[in-house]
Amino acid sequence: MYFISWNINGIRAAYRNGVFDWFKKNKPDFFCLQEIKAKEKDLTEEIKKIPGYKLYLSSAQKPGYSGTAIYTKHQPKKIKTKIGIDKFDQEGRFLLLEYDKYIVFNTYFPHTQRELTRLDYKLEFNQAYFDFIEKLNKNKIVILTGDYNVAHQEMDLANPQTNHKNAGFLPEERAFVDQLEHGGWVDTFRKLHPKQIKYTWWTYRFNARARNKGWRIDYFFVREKDQNKIIKANIHDKVMGSDHCPISLEIKI
């Protein structure tokens, strides 16, 4: 199966920016989106009804904020948009689709903010997420994806030396990815490309994308027991349409 994940920084803007042309051309089984910034009532029929796909949404209560979505060719057995903690659930950051043999969990992690005003919130969120995924069915293949809003290693951002005290590269944030890996989850891109430097997000300032001064903060994870099923894991850093680029995973189910 072929999965694509992308923080599209507003689903309506993404449609105008050609993101859906790229989506239709690539024909993934799952197209997982973060930061959709919309509720279903805000969407046009062209966005809601892509031929061959069903759209599932998890929208924030706050208008024009956060939110996740998945377009899929496959009808799920169960759908979850909450993990059971209201202060996280109300922001539309979770969307889980469950099938007979596998689970797809798409998440948009909070940003710590420039003055680190949401650090405590994010660290609580991280732990709640970890506790939730630990309870997922161990007999099914689980595909975790999303914008995690953290660069794990120094090779995952262009300027690590100047960012150790900044949001997205704090030791406490990076430790969460360590926790995932120690808990038996595998970063699929890094598994297949241990030394390759590619980024998934660039600030709109300072001509950063043209200069490739970016961060790798978007991921696909699978359990260690399923890592032999990974076929390809890519970062499509030449694809435009958002301040993030799409990432993809091909895996045997």
N, C-alpha and C positions, 0 to 999 in steps of 0.2 A: 504494500500500500504506500501511497505517496501523500505526505503531509507537508503543508506550507503554513508557516506562522509569520505574522507581520503586525507590528504596531503601526496602524495606518493614520494615527493622529487625526481622527475624525472621519467617519465612514462617508459622509456626504462630500467632504473635500476630496477624499480618496477617489470617489467615483468621478469627480470632475478632473482629477489629475491623472486618469488613465490606469489606476490600479486594477480595475476590474477587467480591462482589456488584457492585461498580463495574466490575471487569474484565469480567464476563459481560455487563453492560449495554452496554459500549462496543465489545465484539467486535473488538479489534485483530487484525491479522495476526500481530503479534509482541508479547508482553508480557514485557519484559526486567526482571529483578529483581536487586537487589544486597542484600548482607548478609542472606542467607536464614537463616544460623545453624543449618543442619540438613543431615543426610545423608538419602539417599532412604529408608533404613530407619526414619527418625524420622517420616515423613510418613503421614498417614491416606490412605485411598483417595479421600476427598473432595477432598483437595489434589492428589493425583497424577493423578486422572482427571477432568479437566474436559472435558465433551462437545465434540467438534470440535477438540480440541487435543492435541498431544503435548508432554510435559514433558522438557526436557533440563536436567541439573544439573551444576555444578562445585562440589563441596563441599570445604571445608578439611579437612586432616587433624585439626586440633584441633577437638574437639567444641564445638558451640554458637558457632561463630566464623565470621565472614566468609561467603564463598560467593556464587555467582551462579546464576541460573536463567533459562531462557527457555521460555515456553509459545508454541507456534506452530501455525498451521494448515497449514504447508508442510513437507514432508519434505525435510531437507537432504541434499546429496550427501556432505558431509564435516562432521565435528564435531571441534573442537579444544578442549581444556581446559588446554593448557599452551603456554608460549612457549619452553620449553627451558632455563629457569633455575630450579633446584630451590627456592631460597629464596623465590621468588615463586610458583612453581607449586603449592607445598604449601598455600598459603592459599586456593585455590579462587577466585581473583580474575578468571579469564578464562573466557569461553565464546564460542566462534566457531562460527557455522553458515554453511556455504558452499553456494551454489546455482549454477545455470548462468550467471545474469546478475548476481548480486549476492552480497555477503557482509555478515553482521550480526555485529558484534563488541561484546560486552557486557562491561564491566570495572568492578570495584570497586577504586578506588585506595586505597592506605593513607592513614591519617590520621597527620600528623606528631607528634601528641600535644602535651599542654599544655607540657611542659618541652622540647619539640622533640627528644625522645629518638629519634624515628624519621625525622628529617630526612634523614640520609644514605641510609637505606633507601629513602625515598620518591624522592629524587632519582635514585638508581640505577634504581628501578622505572620512573620517568618515561622515562629514556633507553632502557631495555630495551623499553618499550612503543613508543616512537617508532621505534626500529630495526625492531621487528616489523611495524608497520603500513606502513613504507616498502617492505617486501618483498611486501606483498599485491598480488594481481593488478591491474595498472593498467587492464586492459580491463573490469573489473567495477565496478559501483557498490558502494561500501563505505559502510556505515552504522556509524559508531562511536557508542556510547552508554555511559552509566554515571554513577556518582557519582565525580567526579574529585577531590573533596575540596579544591577550590580555587576561590575567587572571583577572576575575572580582573581586572576593572576596579573602580574605586571605586564605580561605580553598581551593582555586583553585590552589595553588602552595605550594611546600614543604617548601620553606624558605622565607616566606613573609617579615620577619623582615629585611632581608638584601637586599631586592629588591625594596623597595619603590621609589628609585631614578633610577631604571634601566628600560630599554626598555621592554615593555610588561606588566609592572605593575605600570606605572606612573599614578598619580591621573587624569591627563587629558585623558589618554587612558581608564581608568576604568570608568570615567564619561560618556563615550560613551555608555557603556552597560547600565548604569543607564538611559541614554536618550532613549535607545531602550525600556527598561521596562516601563518607564514613558509614552512612546508613544504607549503603548498597545501591546508590543511584549513579548512573554513568552519564557524563556530559558527552553526548554523541559526536558533536563536531570535534571536540578535543581528543576523543578516543580514536577517531579516524585520521585526524590531522594534528598530531601532538606538538608540532613546531610551527604550524602555519599561522601567520598573523593576518587576520581579517577582522573588520569591525562591522557592527550592525546599527550603530547610531552615531550621528554627528550633530553638534549644535548648529543652529542656523547662523550663529555669529562667526566672525573672523574667517569667513570663507573656508570653514573647517572641512567640508566634504570634498571640495576641489583639492584641498591639501592633504586629504585622507588623515586628518587628525581626529580619530574617532574612538569609540568604545565598543567592546563586544558585551552586550548586556541582555541579549535574547538567546534562548536556549531550547533545545530538546533534551530531555533526560529519559532514560529507560532503566529498569532494574538490571543489576549485574547479570542475573541469570538469563536475560534476553539480549545481551549485547552481541552475541554471535548472530543474531537475526538482523543486525543493522547492515544495510547494503550501501547506502550513500548518506552523507550528511554534508550539506553545503550552506554557504552564505552567499547570497546573490547581491553583492555590494555594488554592482553597476546598475541595478534596477532602481529607478526613481519613483517618486510619488508620495514620499513621506520623509520625515527626518530620520526614520529607521529604514532599513532594507529588509526584504524577506529572507527567511531561513527555511531550509527544507530538510526533510528526513524521508528516506525510502527504507522500508523495513518489511521483513517477512512476518505475516500474521498467521 
